[in-house]
Each structure stands twice: as C-alpha cells, then as structure tokens.
Amino acid sequence: MKNLKGALMFAQSGGPTSVINASAAGVFLEALDTDAITAVYGAAHGIRGVLNEEFYDIGKEDRKELELLKYTPSSALGSVRYKLKDASVDDTDYKRILEVFKKYNVRYFFYNGGNDSMDTCNKISKFLATSGYDCNVIGVPKTIDNDLFGTDHCPGYASAARYIATTIMEINLDAKVYDTPMVCIIEAMGRNAGWLTAAAKLANHKGLGADLIYLPEVDFDLDKFVSDVKNVCAKNNGKCIAVVSEGIHDKDGKLICEYGASVGRDSFGHAQLGGVGATLANIIKEKTGYKTRGVELSLMQRCGAHLASKTDVEETFEAGKQAVRAAVAGETDKMVCYVRKDTENYEIEYKLLPLELAANTEKTVPLEWIINDGTDISDDFVKYALPLIQGEAKAPLEDSLPRFAKLKKVFVEKK
C-alpha cells in the first residue's frame, strides 16, 4: 500500500547474532529520516512486546548510540521464541496485534529473524490484509545458520563463519603441540543445515583446518566415524581434529546428541541441541584410549563481534535501510534478500521475496559439495564463502575494551 503515513514497529526474534543490531541500526536511522514515518518503535522481546504493549521510543535515543548498534552483538531490544498459532485455529494474538497497531497508528511493521520469524511475519501480514488494515509488513532476515530460502546468504552467517574458521585454525595449532595422541572434536551450530560446520573448510584453505567434517545433510554412522578417526590418527601421529554439526543424526533420524542424553524441545517443537562434541569425544576415548577434547563453540560463534566480517556488517546495515525504503514505496508481505551478481568481483543486489516462500523453507548445503564419503567439503564452498568474510568491522575501544551501544530504552507510554 503506497502513501501510508504512520508509526513503524520493529522487533527482533530468535537466536541473536553478531550483526542483527546492524539491521536494527539500518531500519532505525533510515526510518527516523523518513517523512512518511511519524514515530519509530522497538518492541521489547519480539512479538511478545507488541502483545504486551511494551515497546521503546527509538526517537528518544542518541543517534550516536544507534550508529554503534552496527558493531554491537546480540539483540538490543531483546528476543523471543514465541509461536503464533494459525489464525484459523486461534486468532486471539492476531486481534491483539491489530488492536495495538490501530491504537498507535502502526503502518509499518518489520520482523527481524530466521525461518520461524518469517513465518510469524507472514501470518501477521496475511491477517492484517484480510482485516482491511493498511500496514506494510517486511521481513528483515537474520540467521547464522544461513538456511533461509531465496537469499544467497543470510545476515550474520559470514561473521559466524569467520569466527569458526579462525577458532579452528587456533585450535589446530594448540591441539597438535604434544608428542602424544590427541583427538579434538569441535561442535558447531546447525540443526538441519551444515553451513556453519562447513566454515571449517575455510580453515583448511589456510592449511590449519580439520581432518574430518560432518554435516547434518547426510546420515552419520557412529562406527564409521570411529573408523575415520582411527585412520586419520594412524596417518597423523595420533592426531585428529573433527568438526561436527550439532544436528548430525543417524540413518533412523535419531540425533547423535541423544546418544548421550535425552533432549528437550523449544516452543516451536525443535529439539534443543548441544553436547554432541562431548558425546563423541567420550566414545572415541572409550574406543581408542586416546586423550580427547570436546569443544562446543556454543554462544561464542554467534556473538563474536570482535571477529565480525565487515562485508557482513555493511550488507546487514544496508538491508535494514532497504527494508524501510521498500515499505515506504508500498511493498508489503516481502522479505529482503541478497542476490549475488554474476560478476568477476563479488557484488550483491537487494531484492524482495514473498514471505510465504521464505517462511519455514530451509536452504541446505548442496549435496555435491559434501565429498570424501561425507567427511569433507569441496572447494566450491570456499569459492562461495570466502568473499563473505572479508574485512574487519569492530566497535570503538574504551580502555581497550569494546564500546557497545547503550540504549536508553524509554518505554512508550501506554494509551
């Protein structure tokens, strides 16, 4: 809908990243300078902040602090994992959202997140449209998992990949200093898509990578893994570094992390992963007697802003700005996505994808990139990922420590 005039509501959802706030910075700074937008709000803890009528007045923030969001990790407004039921089953939340939007004249809504967040964004967009309320809804992508459909890559992925590759290079140097056997198993995030685990190949590109890499796109065989490790150790003076995705599973679909203990479920019904590195390390120790270490990168890989890719930060900031421009131009029910140009030097352009295509559709690593009987990644991945991790973008320092954004977070007075 063109020529809308009213407030903008922005919310963040799902797992944080080192650059998700760069999206927020792009949205906020562009929106504050746009005449059609009368107020800029930031919902506290995602869609729950809208439902609870708890959101911040971004217009009261210092512009310097908003600019520092580009270099500040995590979700500045607070995040949430909250699943909206289908409106046909229960429209209570949707009616509440519509009530709040009408009360504050919200005519632009932006949801910043991954697959589930785009599903939420799509549901809200459809409900507002069928209710006859004019509000342009745009999804702003983020996910270190890099699994959103329709975009060449996702904001946050490159920085996490750079962190993983750098850390593996450092672990490689540390784990091989002794003259005794050592097996190190590094666990990276990734439920169904192995893009983060594949980032280990970037360390191999520099000669300090992993001996074995296992992605969730292919079934994992425990006996074969033990054999793979033994073979590497036999050729490498008892040393082996393996990188595994937290989501690896056997041929029956059972998660390998469940071999050690049962796992819980989040509000979306997803298994709460983690611990597969330690589980495999214990199994290898039992089978071989070698010293083993299980390293879980956990939160560090998604909040390591000190290793953020400048390319990632700048693209993400621009994606936020592009979202505002698209909405003001009349676009709605779309997600901003990256399209890589077919040029000699790396370059992207921003396009819009219908939210219903982005929602709940996962993009996995191409099977042809998984080689050597499921234990390695081809150089096609390096060609794809290397341009994404270029450059440094760090927060300014105070006392040699990063100066992250400090928002006032002034709540909008309830009407």
N, C-alpha and C positions, 0 to 999 in steps of 0.2 A: 504494500500500500504506500503510495507516494504522498508527499506533503503532510506527513504526520508531524505533530508538534506535541511534545510531552517529555516525561522523565525517562531516563534509561536505568534499567536494573541489570547489574552484573553479578554473577555468582560463580563460585568455584566448587568443583566436586571431584570425588575420587582421590587417588593417591597423588601426593604432591610431587613436584619435580624441581630441578634447579632453575627452570626458566618459566614456570607457569605464571609467575608475577610479571614477567616481561609482557605477556599477553595482557594482563590487567593494566599495566602501565600504558600500553598502546591504546587500549579501549578508553581509559580514563582521560588521558591527555588529549586524545582526538575529540572525545565527547565534550569535554569542557570548552573546547574551542569551536563547537558546532552550534549555530543559532537555533536549529530545529529542536535541540535537546535542552529542555528547561531546567533539569536537575539530573545529577548523576548519583546513583545509589549503589552501594556494595552490600549484598546480602551476607549476613553472618552465618557461616556454616551452610553454604549451598542453598538448595531449595527449602531446607528447613527454616532458614532465615526469612524467606518470603512467607511461609505458612505461619510462622510465629510473629510476623510483622516486626522483625528485628533486622534493621539494615542501617548502614553508615552513610553519612552525608559526605561524599567524596569532595564536594565543593569546598569543604572546610579544611581540607588537607593542604599542607605546604607543597607547592609544586616540586620543590627540590626532593622531597621525600617520595613523591610519586615517580620521579625520574630514577631514584635509587632502587625502585622496585625491579628495574631491569636486571639488577645484579644481586637480588635478594632471593634466596631459595625458599621452598615450601609455599603454602597457600596463605597469603597475607590476611585474607578475610576469614580463614577457617574453612575446612572442607567437611564433607559428609558422605556417607554411603546410605542413601535413602531411596528405596524403590517405590515409584508411583504405580499403583495398580492400574489396570486398564480402565478407562473411564466408563466403559460398558459394564464393568463389574462393580466399581465403586468410584463415583465422581466427586466424593467429598473434598479431597485435596484440590481438585481442579476448580471447584466452585470457590474454595477459599482463595486460591491464587487469583482468580478473576476478581473476587471481591477486593483484594488488596491492590491489584493493578488499577481498578477503577477508582479506588479511594485516593491513590497518589498519582493518578493520570500517567501510569507507566505505559508508554507506547513503543518502547524498545526493550527487548529482553535478550540478554546474552548469557549462555551457559557454557562454562569453560571446563572441559573434561574429556574422558575417553569414550569407549563404546557405550557403556551404560548411561553415561551423561548425555550422549547424543540421543539415546532412546528417550530419556526424560524430556529433553528439549523438543523432540519430535512430537511427543504426546501432548505437551503443553501447547505447542503451536497449533496442532490439529484441533484441540479443544477450544482455544480462543477463536479460531476461524469459524467453527461450527456455532459458536455462541454469538457471532456477529460483532465481536470486539476487535477493533483495529489495533493490532500490535505486531510489529515486525520482530521476528524471532530468528536469531542467528547463533549457530553453534561455533564455538571457538575451540579448536582441537588441542588436546594435550594428551600425551601418554608416553612414558619411556618405553613401553612395550612395543611401540611402533606398529601397532596392529590395526589401526583404523583404515577401513576400506576407502579407496578413492583419492588418497593423497600419497605422493611419492614417499614422504616420510612425515613423522609427527613431531611437533614441538616438544622438546625435552629429550628425545631419543639420542640425538647426536652428543649432547653433553654427558649423558649416562654412558654411552658407548666409549667416549673419550676417557671417562673415569675408569671404566672396566679395563680397557686396553692398557692404560698407564699402570694401574694397580697390578695387573697380571705381569707386566714387564718387571715391576719392582719385586713382586713375589718370586718370580723366576730367578732373579739374582740372589735373593735371600735363601731360597729353599735348596739350592744346589751347592752350598759352600762346604758342606761336610763330606767326609770320605766314607760315610755310612749310608745305607739305603734310606730314601725318603719319598713318600708318595703324598702329594698335596692335591686335595680335591676342592675346587673353588665353585661355589654355588652362586649363580646369577639369577635375577628375577626373570619371569616369563612363564605364564600359565600354559597357553596353547601355542604361542608364537615364540620362536627362539632368537629373535633379532638381537636381544641383549647378550645372550650367550655367544652368538656369532661374532660379537665385537671382539672376542678373544683372538680372532683371526688377524685383527689389526696389530696385535702384539707380535704375532708370528711374522707379520710383514716386516717387522723390525728385528727379527731374529731372537726375540725373547718371549715367545709365546707358549702355548700349551701343546702338549704331546697328543692329547685327546680332547675332542669337543663333541658334546652330545646335546642335541636339540629335541624338543618335545614333538616336532613334526613327524618323527619316526619312533617306532616302538623301541623300548630299552630292554635289553636282555641282561640280567644280572650275571649269569655265568659267563657270557661273552665279555662283559665289562671286566670281570676278574682276569680273564684270559688276556684281554687287551692290555691291561695294566702290567701283567707279568711279562708279556712280550716286550713292552717298552722298557721296563726295568732291566730285562736281560740284555738289551742293546745299549743301555744308557747308564751303566754303572749303578744300577739300583735306584735311579731317579725317574720320577714320572710326575707330570703336572696334568691334571684333567680338569676341564671346566664343564659343568653340567647345569642345565636349566632346572629351576625348582619344580617345573611342571612335567618332568620326564615320567613316563608311565610304561608299564609292561604291555604285552600283547592283549591282555584282557582289560586294559584300561585302568588298572589299579596304579595309583600314584606310588612312585618309589619311596617318597617320604612317608607313606603309610606302612612301609615295611618295618619302620622303627616304632611308630605310634599312630594312633588314630588322629584325624584332623577335624577341626571344627568347620563351620560354614558361616559366611557373612550374610548380610541382609539380602543380597542378590542370589544367594544359594551357591556361591562359589566356594570351593574348598580353600581354607586358609593355609597357604603353603609355607614351606620353610623347613629346614632341618635335613634335607636330602644329602647335603655335603657331609654332615656329621655321620649320617646313617651309612653312607658308602665308605667313609673313612674307617669306621668301626669294622665293617665287613672285610675290607682289604687287610686291615691289621690282623683280623682273625684268620684269614686265608693265607697270608704270607708271612706274618710275623714282623713285617717292616714297620718302621715308625711312620705314622700317618698324621696328617693335619686336615681337618675340615674347616674351610674358610667360607663363611656366609657373608657376602657383601652387604646384604640387607639394606637398611635405610641409606647407607653411605652412597650407594650408586645413584640414588635419585635426588640427593640433597647436596652433592659435592660441587657447589658453585665455584669453588676455587679452581676447578678444572673444567669449567663450562666452556663450550665452544662458542666463539664469537659469532660464527655463522648461525648457530642455533639461536643465540640471544637476539641478534638483529632480525632474523627472519620471524621469530616469535613476536617481537615487538611490532613489526610491520603487520603481522597477521591480525593483531588486535586493532590496529588502525584501519585495516582493510575491512574488518567486520563492521565497524561503525559507518564507514563510507557506504558500504553495500546496503545496510539497513536504512540509512537516510535516503538513499537513492530509490528505495521502495522494495528491496529484496526481502524475502522472508522465507522461513522454513528451509533454510540452507545452512551448510557448514562451509567455512573457509577451508580450502585445501591447497596444497602445493603441487604444481606441475613442473617437472624438470624439462627444460628446453633441450632440444636436440642440437646442442652447440658444442664446439671443441672445449671451451671452458665452462665449468659448472655455473648454471644460472637457473633460477626458477621464476615462475609467474604464479600469481594468486588467482584461483578460480573458485566458483561456488558449486557445491554438490548438494542435491536434495537430501535433507536429513534422514528420510526414510531409507536411503541407500547406505548412509553411514552408520545408522543405528544397529547395534548388535551384529555387525558383519565383521569378522576378523580377517585380517590380511596376514598370512603366514609366510615364512621363508620359503622361496621356491625349492621344491624337492631336488631339482637338478643342481642346486648349489650345495647340497649335502652329499659329500663324497667319501671315498675310502670306507665303505661299509658302515656309514653312519658315524664315523669318528673324526671327520674333518669338514672344512668349509672351503669352497673353491675361491679362486681369485676374483670371480665375478662379484662376490660380496665386497671385497676390498675396493674394487672399482666403484661400486655403488656407495659405500660408506665413507671412504677416505675424504671426499670433498666436504662432507657434512661436519667434520670435526675440526675444521681449520680455524685458527686464530684463538686469541685469548680475550676474555671479557670478565674482568674482576671488579668487585666492589672497591671503592677507595679505602685506604687504610687509615686507622686511627690507632696509635700505639702499636703499630704493626699487626693489628687485627682488623678484619673486615668491618666496614661501617655499613651495616644493612639499614634498610628503610625502617623508620619508626613512625608509624601512622597514629594519628590522634584517636581514630575510631570513635567519632562522635555519632551517637545513635540519632536517627531521625525521630523527632517527637511524634508519637502516635496520634493519629487523628480520631 
